[in-house]
Amino acid sequence: MIDLLTLKIKNMVCDRCIHVVWQTLLDIDASVDRVELGTVYLQVPLSKDQQTLLEQKLGALGFEILNDKQKEVVESVKNFIHDKFQNLSMTTWSENFSDQLQKHIGKDYSYVSKLFSLTEGVTIEKFLSKQKIEKSKELISYDEMSLAEIADLLGFSSSQYLSSKFKQTIGLTPSEFKKQMHKPMRKSLDEI
C-alpha cells in the first residue's frame, strides 16, 4: 500500500480535467473524497496496483502524478494562474500578482520564480502574459466586449497596452485578429 491520501496531478487546467480525473479514479475503484485542479484527495490510500494503473491511465490522457516537491510547486503556480482565468469575474488584478501567488503557494516568491523559470524555461510573468493574450483572443472572438473592457478584465493598464502586447505576441493587432478569426489562431490554455 502507498500511504498517499493526497495526489498532485500535473496538467489539470479546467473543470473538464477534474471530471476526467474523477472518472479515471472511479474506473480503478479508488475511494475518492474530492478532486480539485491539480489535487486529488483520497479516502483510502491506493494499492500499488491501483497506483500503477492510475499512472498509466492518467498518462494516456495527458496527466501525470507528481512525486517531486519542486514539480508540485511549479504545477501549483500554473494551476493558480489557470484558476484566475477560469474565474475572471472573481479575479482582482489590483493586488500585486506576486503577493497573491506567494500567499497561495506559501513560499517565497523569488524562490518560486527561479524554480518556475528553471523548470519551464520561461518566467512566471511571461507565462502569465501568454495566458492573458490567449484569454483576450477568446474574449475578442466572442465579440461581446470592447477592447477596453477586455483590457480592464484581464488587468492590462489600458486597451492600448493590451493592443501592443497582443501585436508583440501574435503579430497581429486585435482588429486584425478579429478580421482573421476564421483561421485557427487560438490555443488551448494547457498547450501554452
C-alpha positions as CSV (number, residue, x, y, z in Angstrom):
1,M,0.0,0.0,0.0
2,I,1.1,3.5,-0.7
3,D,0.2,5.8,2.1
4,L,-0.7,8.8,0.0
5,L,-4.1,10.4,0.7
6,T,-3.3,13.5,-1.4
7,L,-2.0,13.2,-5.0
8,K,-0.8,16.2,-7.0
9,I,-1.7,15.9,-10.7
10,K,0.1,17.8,-13.5
11,N,-1.8,19.4,-16.4
12,M,-5.2,19.8,-14.8
13,V,-6.3,23.2,-16.1
14,C,-10.1,23.2,-16.3
15,D,-13.3,21.8,-14.9
16,R,-13.4,19.1,-17.6
17,C,-10.0,17.9,-16.3
18,I,-11.5,17.5,-12.9
19,H,-14.3,15.4,-14.3
20,V,-11.9,13.2,-16.4
21,V,-9.6,12.6,-13.4
22,W,-12.5,11.8,-11.2
23,Q,-13.9,9.3,-13.7
24,T,-10.5,7.7,-14.1
25,L,-10.2,7.3,-10.3
26,L,-13.7,5.7,-10.2
27,D,-12.6,3.4,-13.0
28,I,-9.8,2.0,-10.9
29,D,-12.1,1.7,-7.8
30,A,-10.3,4.4,-5.8
31,S,-12.1,5.8,-2.8
32,V,-12.2,9.5,-3.7
33,D,-13.0,12.3,-1.3
34,R,-12.7,15.1,-3.8
35,V,-10.9,16.3,-6.8
36,E,-9.7,19.9,-7.3
37,L,-7.5,21.5,-10.0
38,G,-4.1,19.8,-9.6
39,T,-5.1,17.8,-6.5
40,V,-6.9,14.5,-5.6
41,Y,-7.9,13.8,-2.1
42,L,-8.4,10.1,-1.3
43,Q,-10.4,8.5,1.5
44,V,-8.2,5.4,1.4
45,P,-4.7,5.1,0.1
46,L,-4.2,3.5,-3.3
47,S,-2.7,0.0,-3.5
48,K,0.5,-0.5,-5.6
49,D,-1.6,-1.9,-8.4
50,Q,-4.1,1.0,-8.3
51,Q,-1.2,3.5,-8.3
52,T,0.4,1.8,-11.4
53,L,-2.9,1.6,-13.2
54,L,-3.7,5.3,-12.3
55,E,-0.4,6.5,-13.6
56,Q,-0.9,4.6,-16.9
57,K,-4.5,5.8,-17.4
58,L,-3.7,9.4,-16.5
59,G,-0.6,9.4,-18.7
60,A,-2.7,8.3,-21.7
61,L,-4.9,11.3,-21.0
62,G,-2.0,13.8,-20.8
63,F,-1.8,14.0,-17.0
64,E,1.0,13.0,-14.6
65,I,1.1,12.2,-10.9
66,L,3.7,14.5,-9.4
67,N,6.1,12.8,-6.9
68,D,8.6,15.7,-6.8
69,K,8.0,18.6,-4.5
70,Q,9.6,21.1,-6.9
71,K,7.3,19.9,-9.7
72,E,4.4,20.3,-7.3
73,V,5.3,23.9,-6.7
74,V,5.6,24.7,-10.4
75,E,2.3,22.9,-11.1
76,S,0.7,24.9,-8.2
77,V,1.8,28.1,-9.9
78,K,0.2,27.0,-13.2
79,N,-3.0,26.0,-11.5
80,F,-3.2,29.3,-9.7
81,I,-2.8,31.2,-12.9
82,H,-5.3,28.9,-14.8
83,D,-7.8,29.3,-12.0
84,K,-7.6,33.1,-12.2
85,F,-8.7,32.8,-15.9
86,Q,-11.4,30.3,-15.1
87,N,-12.9,32.6,-12.5
88,L,-12.4,36.0,-14.1
89,S,-15.4,37.6,-12.5
90,M,-13.8,37.0,-9.1
91,T,-10.3,37.8,-10.2
92,T,-8.7,41.0,-9.0
93,W,-5.6,42.4,-10.6
94,S,-5.3,45.3,-8.2
95,E,-3.3,43.4,-5.6
96,N,0.3,42.7,-6.7
97,F,0.3,39.3,-8.5
98,S,3.5,38.2,-6.9
99,D,1.9,38.8,-3.4
100,Q,-1.2,36.9,-4.4
101,L,0.9,34.0,-5.7
102,Q,3.1,33.9,-2.6
103,K,0.1,33.8,-0.3
104,H,-1.4,31.0,-2.4
105,I,1.7,28.9,-2.6
106,G,3.0,29.6,0.8
107,K,6.6,30.0,-0.4
108,D,8.9,33.0,-1.1
109,Y,8.1,34.5,-4.5
110,S,11.8,34.8,-5.6
111,Y,12.3,31.0,-4.9
112,V,9.1,30.1,-6.7
113,S,10.0,32.4,-9.6
114,K,13.5,30.9,-10.0
115,L,12.2,27.4,-9.8
116,F,9.5,28.1,-12.3
117,S,12.0,29.6,-14.8
118,L,14.4,26.7,-14.4
119,T,11.7,24.1,-14.8
120,E,9.6,25.7,-17.6
121,G,12.2,27.8,-19.5
122,V,10.0,30.9,-19.2
123,T,9.4,33.3,-16.4
124,I,6.1,33.4,-14.4
125,E,5.5,36.9,-15.8
126,K,5.9,35.7,-19.4
127,F,3.7,32.6,-18.7
128,L,1.0,34.9,-17.2
129,S,1.3,37.3,-20.1
130,K,0.8,34.5,-22.6
131,Q,-2.2,33.3,-20.7
132,K,-3.7,36.8,-20.7
133,I,-3.2,37.1,-24.5
134,E,-4.9,33.7,-25.1
135,K,-7.8,34.8,-22.9
136,S,-8.0,38.1,-24.7
137,K,-8.1,36.1,-28.0
138,E,-11.0,34.1,-26.6
139,L,-12.9,37.2,-25.4
140,I,-12.3,39.1,-28.7
141,S,-13.6,36.1,-30.6
142,Y,-16.9,36.2,-28.6
143,D,-17.4,39.8,-29.8
144,E,-19.3,40.7,-26.6
145,M,-16.9,43.2,-25.0
146,S,-15.0,46.2,-26.1
147,L,-11.2,46.1,-26.1
148,A,-11.2,48.5,-23.1
149,E,-13.5,46.1,-21.2
150,I,-11.2,43.2,-22.0
151,A,-8.1,45.1,-21.0
152,D,-9.7,46.0,-17.7
153,L,-11.0,42.5,-17.0
154,L,-7.5,41.0,-17.7
155,G,-5.6,43.6,-15.7
156,F,-4.0,45.5,-18.5
157,S,-3.4,49.2,-17.7
158,S,-5.2,50.3,-20.9
159,S,-6.5,49.0,-24.2
160,Q,-3.5,50.5,-25.9
161,Y,-1.2,48.4,-23.8
162,L,-3.2,45.3,-24.5
163,S,-3.1,46.0,-28.2
164,S,0.7,46.5,-28.0
165,K,1.2,43.2,-26.1
166,F,-1.2,41.4,-28.5
167,K,0.7,42.6,-31.6
168,Q,4.0,41.8,-29.9
169,T,2.9,38.2,-29.0
170,I,0.9,37.1,-32.1
171,G,2.0,39.5,-34.7
172,L,-1.5,41.0,-35.3
173,T,-3.4,43.8,-33.7
174,P,-6.7,42.8,-32.0
175,S,-8.6,44.3,-35.0
176,E,-6.5,42.3,-37.5
177,F,-7.1,39.2,-35.3
178,K,-10.8,39.8,-35.3
179,K,-10.8,40.0,-39.1
180,Q,-8.9,36.7,-39.4
181,M,-10.9,34.8,-36.8
182,H,-11.9,32.2,-39.3
183,K,-8.4,30.8,-39.1
184,P,-7.5,28.7,-36.1
185,M,-5.4,31.2,-34.1
186,R,-6.3,30.2,-30.5
187,K,-4.5,27.6,-28.5
188,S,-5.9,25.6,-25.6
189,L,-4.6,27.0,-22.3
190,D,-2.8,23.8,-21.5
191,E,-0.8,24.0,-24.7
192,I,0.9,27.2,-23.6
